[in-house]
Amino acid sequence: MASLRIGPAAAIEGRYRPPSDKSLTHRALMFGAIAAGVSRVRNPLGSEDAGATRRCLEAMGLRVEAVEDGWLLHPSEWHTPEGVLDCGNSGTTMRLLSGLIASRPLTATLAGDASLSRRPMGRIAEPLRLMGARVEGDRPPITIHGGGLRGIRYATPVASAQIKSCILLAGLRAEGTTTVEEETLTRDHTERMLAACGVSLDRHRDGERHVVSVHGGQTVQPFDFAVPADISSAAFFMVAAALLPAARLTLEDVGVNPARTGILDVLDQAGVKWFAEAHRDQMGEPVADLTIHDGGDLRPFEIGGGLVPRLIDEIPVLAVLATQCDGVSVIRDAQELRVKESDRIERVAEGLRAMGARVETREDGMEIEGPVQLRGATIQTDGDHRIGMAFAVAGLIAQGETVVEGSEAIQTSFPTFAEDLWKLTYA
Ligand code: S3P
């Protein structure tokens, strides 16, 4: 097991482009595998999660040609894979691919690592069964016998872009119309990217609900997509900049889809100064450069309701921020954290307490009272990349040394995390 040792830092500064977006890299690979021609993906994420999606798609017929700045994706008719599809640590791989497989006349078994094997798949199996697929298993491994789907109208029981995307991708080849209703809007990368590929979708509000429909039988046009940087990876550096006494950090080329920018709302609540500039667009995805200044006196914040899906992956590192805010910060409506790569409510609370923080957990979140001087401790990632990185950031402001054990998990989304953090911070 690898470990990462972190000592206190005084400053973080510079210009930095975080690694490319994980959600968008998964989707670019999958959409390239179903497009009606060759697509180009520039600066894709080169992490273990993205590798899992790539290998699964290759096992069913995609050819990925490496070119100077990324990939050319050569699709072909999908075929039944020879072995089990190994989705590694990646829930996105398993859930989105399931929708694509279920809508094709093939059979595949999808499995994952120990963490993914604990995660719920009934949430995608149920709608796929309603559409007519045969799905065995509600936890990995799952086996899907696909083909002959019909459209459904489905209200997602939990706020999850992975469930929504699975159903929409299945709907692309279902008979009739497939509609997904959400109480809270989750990240809409699938919708935006499909629209940019010429797929016609209907999106509207029905009272409080967000509704999206797709007609089956549409063609996905090939595309040329430069993947922006991942705001969920940038988040670790944003919080480091908010916490360190001397900070001015510009994060370049970051995807700022409003369904992903909840962290910026939290920085506002906490009183951290930031600004965005150089706004641009990549296949319907807004992109900007973000500059963060040191936070100064930090105010406590509240996360709940519709904000939760907009920052779901950032909560571990925002919990670290909360330890330095003057008062009680509250995180609620975030029970989904219990079924991420680890139980993130327990792992965050346990690690922060070991560092001296005051944390109360609830079923759907936690309360954190600050400010406290954190002290170095040994933290286990439990195979969860974001737990590893959040506690590395905590280590920057702790007294003494912090050891993150199981740091190989960070490869899932951010292979260069430790060296990049090292380059940008000063003791
Ligand atoms: C993702 C959606 C989120 C997020 C995950 C990636 C996606 O999961 O936590 O890291 O790419 O659609 P849920 O939609 O299940 O909450």
Residues whose N, C-alpha, C, O or C-beta is under 5 A from the ligand:
A	BS01	S3P	S23 T92 A159 S160 A161 Q162 I312 D313
